[in-house]
Amino acid sequence: MRAVALIDGEHYVEVVHDALAALPYDVVGAILVGGTEKLRGGEDYGVPLVQNFDGAEVVLDLSDEPVLGPAERMRWASRALAAGLSYVGADFHFDPP
């Protein structure tokens, strides 16, 4: 299943890279949702950074607070569900109606 992952700059790039590679999905891209003040540029996550959900069948939320608080996380979930995509996180799974 093709996925786009929501990631943030709060985690070490190498850790995110390895996590994306270990997922049981074909991760076609990642959206950097915040925490960019810690990044230096040229980070390699192993997948392209994208701006939207094109080509995805599911959206994986790998971000964490404080980058995404509850309100912003629900905005991303709403966008995914409105696009007809499932929204999956560590302890939740929302499917579109």
Summary of the structure (lengths in Angstrom):
residues: 97
radius of gyration: 12.5
end to end distance: 18.9
largest distance: 40.1
contacts: 270
relative contact order: 0.23
helix: 27%
strand: 26%
